[in-house]
């Protein structure tokens, strides 16, 4: 009986160590979600363009699911949750690029083509 208690104890320790890191890796930072929403508001979407099948920012929302790392076109560092890339190619965005984007201090890639 002692080996099964030891096994159960070891299993619980491993579970407790891995559980917090698995959730933390996928979640974007709340301030970066807000920054991306402000960035989204600085553009207008022109759906009359010839390549405007699906504007990626159209699916971005803080309602219910504020994890910006799961939003279309957003890439995040899995270890830190920082936004590192925006691929908004073909999203039919028109307007001026807002300086809000500068608050994403770890952003290394931006595609607005």
C-alpha positions as CSV (number, residue, x, y, z in Angstrom):
1,X,0.0,0.0,0.0
2,X,2.9,2.4,0.7
3,X,4.1,2.4,-3.0
4,X,0.6,3.5,-4.2
5,X,0.5,6.4,-1.7
6,X,4.0,7.5,-2.8
7,X,2.9,7.3,-6.5
8,X,-0.2,9.4,-5.7
9,X,1.9,11.9,-3.9
10,X,4.3,12.2,-6.8
11,X,1.5,12.5,-9.3
12,X,-0.1,15.4,-7.3
13,X,3.3,17.2,-7.1
14,X,3.8,17.0,-10.8
15,X,0.3,18.2,-11.5
16,X,0.6,21.2,-9.2
17,X,3.9,22.2,-10.8
18,X,2.6,21.9,-14.4
19,X,-0.9,23.3,-13.9
20,X,-0.1,27.0,-13.4
21,X,2.4,27.2,-16.2
22,X,0.1,25.6,-18.8
23,X,-2.5,28.3,-18.2
24,X,-0.1,31.2,-18.0
25,X,1.5,30.3,-21.3
26,X,-1.6,30.8,-23.3
27,X,-2.9,34.0,-21.8
28,X,-2.1,37.4,-23.2
29,X,-1.5,40.3,-20.8
30,X,-4.6,42.4,-20.1
31,X,-2.9,45.7,-20.9
32,X,-1.9,44.3,-24.3
33,X,-5.5,43.1,-25.0
34,X,-6.7,46.7,-24.3
35,X,-3.9,48.2,-26.5
36,X,-4.9,45.9,-29.4
37,X,-8.5,46.9,-29.0
38,X,-7.5,50.6,-29.1
39,X,-5.4,49.9,-32.2
40,X,-8.3,48.2,-33.8
41,X,-10.5,51.2,-33.2
42,X,-8.1,53.5,-35.0
43,X,-8.9,51.8,-38.3
44,X,-11.9,51.4,-40.4
45,X,-12.6,48.3,-42.4
46,X,-13.3,48.7,-46.1
47,X,-15.2,45.6,-47.2
48,X,-15.5,46.7,-50.8
49,X,-11.8,45.8,-51.5
50,X,-11.1,42.9,-53.8
51,X,-9.2,40.9,-51.2
52,X,-11.5,41.5,-48.2
53,X,-12.9,38.1,-47.5
54,X,-12.2,38.2,-43.7
55,X,-10.9,41.1,-41.8
56,X,-9.0,39.5,-38.9
57,X,-9.7,42.3,-36.4
58,X,-13.4,41.8,-36.9
59,X,-13.2,38.8,-34.5
60,X,-11.3,40.6,-31.8
61,X,-13.3,41.2,-28.6
62,X,-12.8,41.5,-24.9
63,X,-16.3,40.1,-24.3
64,X,-16.0,36.7,-22.7
65,X,-12.6,35.8,-24.2
66,X,-10.0,38.5,-23.7
67,X,-7.1,36.3,-24.5
68,X,-5.6,38.2,-27.4
69,X,-3.1,35.4,-28.0
70,X,-6.0,33.4,-29.5
71,X,-7.2,36.3,-31.7
72,X,-6.7,36.0,-35.5
73,X,-3.5,37.5,-36.6
74,X,-2.0,37.9,-33.2
75,X,1.2,36.0,-32.3
76,X,2.5,35.8,-28.7
77,X,5.5,34.5,-26.9
78,X,4.3,31.4,-25.2
79,X,6.5,31.8,-22.2
80,X,5.7,35.4,-21.3
81,X,2.3,36.1,-23.0
82,X,3.6,39.2,-24.6
83,X,2.3,40.0,-28.1
84,X,5.2,39.6,-30.5
85,X,3.6,39.7,-33.9
86,X,0.6,41.1,-35.8
87,X,-0.3,39.5,-39.2
88,X,-3.3,41.5,-40.5
89,X,-2.6,40.8,-44.1
90,X,-5.8,41.1,-46.2
91,X,-7.8,42.6,-43.4
92,X,-8.9,45.7,-45.5
93,X,-7.8,48.2,-42.8
94,X,-7.8,51.9,-43.7
95,X,-6.6,54.8,-41.7
96,X,-3.6,56.0,-39.8
97,X,-1.5,53.7,-37.7
98,X,-2.1,54.7,-34.2
99,X,0.8,55.3,-31.8
100,X,-1.0,53.0,-29.4
101,X,0.8,50.2,-31.1
102,X,4.0,51.4,-29.5
103,X,2.8,50.2,-26.1
104,X,3.3,46.6,-27.4
105,X,6.9,46.8,-26.3
106,X,7.8,43.2,-27.4
107,X,6.2,43.5,-30.9
108,X,8.8,42.4,-33.5
109,X,6.6,41.8,-36.6
110,X,3.8,43.9,-38.1
111,X,2.1,43.1,-41.4
112,X,-0.6,45.5,-42.5
113,X,-0.5,44.7,-46.2
